[in-house]
């Protein structure tokens, strides 16, 4: 081979090598760009709940929560809110989250009787006097493992509780259990249902979204519901007699599809975790207490009859039905082979720790 040929071959080899290196560098750059793009992809989470879009739960709790997730993730997490049960019916929202029909859902435990028997113990009379106390108690019992077994098919985000129950009727004041005899009262949960039945009234199960029309049509004579949702669902427009009696408190939850949560990168999981648990339980509890006071004062201002029975467990008229309903519920849960009495004791301890 001549010298010219050798030199030419050498330059050709160098050119090929440089070309291959260029291609390699380009490939590496493309892979890095693809990886960077992947980390910036937006994950959209569909959140279904039954409160109206005008409610404080939607505007003051859920919407700001969704905004925080989006801001802290630099837009990589986006939460689409679906209020008024437009994406899932109120009584199947938990199951919809478990199955992945929705990504996140909020539901009242009482909508699915028997589904959360241990959690519902926290609703018993004498355990809570405010939404803040109820929310703290529920989250405490979940965090310490007492109630965690009832939510293993989803990734629970946080628990919350509404304020003490109130009896509302169109125009019939309720001062003693005798006043309820023969009435059809919408019940929010099994606990409240047992107590309503013990008074001689008939408990009727209805989602909150159906109460207004049921009152209008005479399907029910009254309802049992805290002040906040009573105002949110405009029920104060057609009720004029209210009995403040803390004979139960409603438990509620916000949960996420487990597979959806597990599919997220660790940094996005951390953002969700940092905005879950006790911090959100406290926010929800404060909102409920604030709204309870607001709607009660609105009813008082329009001249409604408001009766206060602050300590029904020591009231000679109310003590009997409340204890009868409590004992019946605990006996029913014990009959399932569950330790209802043990959970009740832990709920009492959590109640005391969350008081104040």
Buried (B, 14 or more C-beta within 10 A) or exposed (E): EEEEEEEEEEEEEEEEEEEEEEEEEEEEEEEEEEEEEEEEEEBEBBBBBBBBBEBBBBBBBBBEBBEBBBEBBEEBBBBEBBBBBEBBBBBBBBBBBBEEBBBBBBBBBBBBBEBBBBBBBBBBBBBBBBBBBBBBBBBBBBBEEBBEEBBEEBBBBBBBBBBBBBBBBBEBBBBBBEBBEEBBBBBBBBBBBBBBBBBBBBBBBBBBBBBBEBBEEEBBBBBBBBBBBBBBBEBBEEBBBBBBBBBBBBBBBBBBBBEBBEEBEEEBBEBBEEBBBBEBBBBBBBBBBBBBEEBBEEBEEEEBBBBEBEEBEEBEBBBEBBBBBBEBBBEBBBEEEBBBEEBBEBBBBBBEEBEE
